[in-house]
Each structure stands twice: as C-alpha cells, then as structure tokens.
C-alpha cells in the first residue's frame, strides 16, 4: 500500500490537466545543489514553475461535492452521480435480500474502502482502486458507499412496526409448512407404491424360481432313470449310476454357465468329481446364486456358502427368546451349546487367580501358543485321555477354535481340489471349514439306519463302508489325503470302542491317509454306563506321524464364546506348517492365561464342575427323551454330547429332502429352531438333531411347540391319506432295546437296479402330482424350444 501511495504521488507531479482544462504553466527543474540559505523554489510564489517541478498546493476548488442525503423507498433505477467516478446509479429491487444482510454487506464494503477515499474530497490525483471495482456495477473509487450506507440506516430508523407484517410472516410460514407436509406425503405415497411394486416383482421372481427348481428336479429324475436303464441294458454291475450328492441343477448350471439353458445329451452327462465343484446343495440356495462383479470366484462361493443352519442361526439372533423381554421369541435347539453351567463357569472365571495382566500377555507370543499354556494342555490331555506316557508340550499347538484347526489342517495336508474322507451324517460346519480356505472337498461314506451285514446298530461306521467310499472316489479320479473321525460323534452321539478306533486307524495306515480325530465332546459323556476312549490313550498308534488329535473347551466347559482349540501331533512338519497359519488364528494372551488356570485346577474340575455338568446333562436328556417317547417319535438313545438324533420320517408324506426342509421351516415359524438332516449330509430325509443342554423352562416350552407342529402335521397327513390312500413305508415304532430306541425294519431289495428304478418312478409320479409342470410343458412345446434334446430323447425311447 505504501508503495502504491508513493507511486500516486510521483505520478501526480507529471500528471497533465484533465481534458477541457487549461494546463498549468510548466516550471523549471529545481536544482538539487542549491546554495545554502537559498529559499526553495516552491516557497517563492512569484517564481514561475518549470516543467519538472512538483506541485503540492491544496486544490482551489472541490473536485466533487457530496450528494445530498435522500430516501429511496420505491423500486426502480436511480441516478446518484453523473461524474465518471464513484457509483453512478443504483437499482432498487424490494425483497431481493433482507435488511440485516444488506446492512452487513454495506458494513463490509465500507471497511474495504481505502482511507484516502473516505473524505469524499479528492486530495490530489490518485490511481483508481481497480482491485475492488468488481463488487458492484460501475464502482471505481468508493466515495458513494458510505452515503448509501447512511441512507439505509436513515430509512431503517424511520420504519414503524406494522402488525400486518407479523400476520403476513405467519401466513407465509404456515403456507411453507403445509407445502413441505404435502411434499412429504407425496414422497411417502410414492415410496409405498415402489414397495408394492418391488414386492410384486419379488413374488413373481420367487414363483419363477420355484418353477425352475421343479424343472431341475424333473430333469434330475429323468437323467437318473436314463442312467439306470443304460446300465441295465449294458449289464454293468456298478452301483453308482450317478455320483451320489450331485445336484442336477448344479451340473446343468455348470454346463450352461449359470444360464439354465440346455445342451445336447452328451453335454448333460455328470462330470467326474475332480472336474466339478463341491456339492453345495443343502448349505446353498441355488435360486440365490448370483455372481457379484465385486468378488472373485472364491469370494462368490464364500458369499453363497449358507444353508438352513445359517438361515436359522440368523433368524434366532434376530428374535431370541427371553423369559421376560421376549417370551414369544425363538428357542434355539439347533446350536450345539451347553447352557446348563453358566453359573459355575462365570464364578470360576472371575476369581482372583484369573485376573493377571503382565507384559508377556500383551506382547506377540510364540505362534504355537505361550509355553506355559502348552505345558498345561499336555498335562491335561495326559490325565483325561489316559495316555500311557506323558504327552509333550512341543507337540501342542493352540488356535482360536477347532473350526480354525480343521481349516489349517486341510490346507497343509491337501492340495486344492483334493479331498478328505468322512462318514455321514456329520457336523456340517466341517464342510465350510475345509473348503473355504483350502478348496478341499469331502468324500462321503454314507451311513443309514438299516441294520444289515456287519452293522449292529443304526448309522454304524464300518471299515467296509470306508473302503467302498474311498475306492469310489479314486475311481472318479479324486485324490483322498485324510480321514476325519468324530469321537463322540456329532450328531449321532456314538462313542467308538478301542477296537473300532484301531480298525479305522489301520485302514488309514494301509492307504497312507492322515487321521484327524475330533474329541471335543470327550468330557461330555454323562452316563457312567458309557466309556470314552481317546486315541491318545491307545498303547500304540498304527501311524503316529499321520495321527492328529483335536480338542477344545467350547463344549466340555460350556464356554463356546471363548474361542480356544488345541492340536496334538507328533509330526513336527505338520505342527510347524499349522503354526504358520496361527498368525491368523491366534489366541490373545489374557485368554491363554485364563485357560491355563482353568485346566490347572484339577480338583475343581473333578469335584465340582464335572459332577454337576454330568448330572444336569443327564437330567435334561432324560426329560427330552421322555417327551419324545410320549409323542411316539423314534430316536437314537446315546449318552454323550448335547444332542439327540430324532426320526421324523413318519411326518413326511413323500419322504424327500424338500419336504424335510418344509418341516424344518414349520418348526422355525413356530419359534423353535432345530437342525435338519440335510445340514449333516444325512442320506435319509426326515432325521433331525435337537439340543437338550438347556434350562428346564426353555426345554418345556420348546417341546410344547414341537408337539404342536407334529400334531398339526399328523392331522394333515391323515386328511391327505383319506383323499389319496397310500401305504407308508415308514415304521415309526419304538424298539424295546435300551441302547437304540428305533431300529429300521426296511426289507433288503433283491435287485439294486430295479429297486432304484422303482423308487425313481415313484418320485417322478409324486412330482407330477404335485405340480402342473407337464401341463405347461408339453412334448410339442419342448420339441419346438429344444429340438436337439428332443431328438436325442426320441431316439433313446425308440431303442427301448
């Protein structure tokens, strides 16, 4: 600013007179070296000015007068000044901005006016301030702003408050509120219309999906019938016409790229197990299979990896039963948790010895676990597994749960696409554990309720069944690397004898298979008549380098919320490989300390906890089984775990997994959650698992809800049988034996091929009766839409 003023002064000395005025006479240049005592030229009035002398005299007249004050009270354009400087005109638009905002604007403009322009009198020639000239039209220098501001202030002081102003303000405010309310109502109506339309579209989509699923089932039946006819025609002795567990909708979707279209019959043949994905029927809804553009192929599979178990679990957490807050909520008889000993565990876990916080517990540990915990786990397993020699701490690995152990072992023992052998039914979470991370599949050794040959009890696992499943898988080109054993078995509750364990381990050794033994329920054997035998308690393991034992505290100590699992293996290569994955599945230091203190307290475990836990489990088991006997429902009578394996087959009219799922949903609609057999890959529809390790009042209410569903279903079946009489092939009568309440009495088929064909024909007839698919899809229409497939079928029919 100082530099600008100096430049203005300097320029003023050379500035010429304005246009139309006489130029002042030019004065001679003043000498800088005037003699001492000489009067300066600018003080000598009679001295004529030279050309380069400076003139600092006060102007003789005012360059511009200040306009008189006035009041502008009507809209329009007003001339304020006709000189070329300052504001020349102003346009008044009433209501354009509020008075307070206008006052604020004028104050800001007034503050921006330079000090030399506030006197309204030109103090000499100065350069116009163009930096501020863009604020208002035709503003060059700012002498008029303070005048306008003064006019605004004067007008504001003359105003008198009019009561009509308040009334007008209230009217306008009300009008605006009514308009906003009307707009909100319109938006809500529009949203309701959108919701109704979306609901209608969803119903249409669901109807289309149901019809599509029915078509898939029909094609599945046709394909199996053709395969059996082809085998009987060629004299083949193979009993695997189509790999068991293959869902035809999946095979068809793989052929057509999830488009659902057809191809020729050669393309419709099922692929070998090694060339197709894991069977996801039962824990994936095919109708919801939509690829996400944001996910990889593995991500899409993980996204749809859900089923009845996951659906019921989410529904339960959204509507939990609470005796006081939500008495009509869902009672969970589906999740395997021990809810009988929360009082004992909460008291023990809050004692003073549990509350320790030292620096090592807050730092990164050895990924296998803190050594103090691994030593305590080794002593604990040595004692309760009755090991012939003390187990070693270096063979112990600690992870956050047995699910993580299954994932880690499958990843380090198998390559992607290889498989692990397991007997069904089994805990369905294992499928997710081994597949999602390692892309490892499961090969099923199917068990059933029939007592035939070497089977002396329903769902008995034998070496012959393992051999058959292994050979069938190898014949399909599948590499099997390991065998999984659950002891006690979930969901059956079976406890394997020492002789059975040795047979299974010898079988694995012959075929060079790793054996993963899950003993997570080893302390939950609640009856003294049953004896648990651990693999670690055997005198000699057939193949110790391929034998790996798992255990955790979730079940036996009723703390499923504390994620802790342990692996014992003598194979250091396996131990180190699993330890590398412990970085992702570690257990925090304070929890490791608590677990070590818990396992160390042997007196409390034996004298307090196990006694009370076994007594409570036995009482709850007795109550549930007595209720089932009263209802006339068959079940397996076992003495281990938290579950009872129930036979609801007599409540299925057609005996299909679709009907089993409908019954499961009916239980859920009546606010009780069970686990259906398909979730455990059971080969027979109609089996359910119920968890009994719960408080008495929840058991009573849950059994009442189950009774209601079963009675309603029984009445419906009776009404259907009166309309369409047919003889049921389900027994449903209780056996008199103590160990097994139910023994199936199905007759053995004389010819496997003819029996399977008859079953398929019966299933096809049921599908025809249950749908109008044949009426909608005539042969003529099919021939027009898919002539290639129609020609193939016509040729096959002509050859018969």
Secondary structure, DSSP 8 states (H G I E B T S, - for coil): -HHHHHHHHHHHHH----TTS-----EE---TT--TT---GGG-TTS-BEBT-------SS-SS---------SSEEEE---SSSS--EEEE-TTSS-HHHHHHHHHHHHHHS-GGGSSSS--S-----GGGTTSSTT-SS-TTHHHHHHHHHHHHHH----HHHHHHHHHHHHHHHHHHHHHHHHHHHHHHHHHHHHHHHHHHHHHHHHHHHHHHHHHHHHHHHHHHHHHHHHT---S-SS-TT--HHHHHHHHHTTS-----TTTTS---GGGS----BTTB-GGG----TTS-HHHHHHHT---HHHHHHHHHHHSB-BTTTBTTSBEE-SS----S-HHHHHHHHTSGGG----GGGGS---TT--HHHHHHHHHHHHHHTT-SS---GGGEEEES-HHHHHHHHHHHH--TT-EEEEEES--THHHHHHHHTT--EEEEEE--S---TT--STT---HHHHHHHHHHHHHTT--EEEEEEESS-TTT-----HHHHHHHHHHHHHTT-EEEEE-TTTT-B--TT-----GGGSS--TTGGGEEEEEESTTTTT-TTS--EEEEES-HHHHHHHHHHTTTS---HHHHHHHHHHHH-HHHIIIIIHHHHHHHHHHHHHHHHHHHHHHT-EEB---BSSEEEEE-GGG-SS--HHHHHHHHHHHHHTTEE-EEGGGGT-SSTTEEEEE--S-HHHHHHHHHHHHHHHHHHHHHHHHHHHHS-----------S-SSBS--------S-HHHHHHHHHHHHHHHHHHT--HHHHS-HHHHHHH-HHHHHHHHHHHHH-
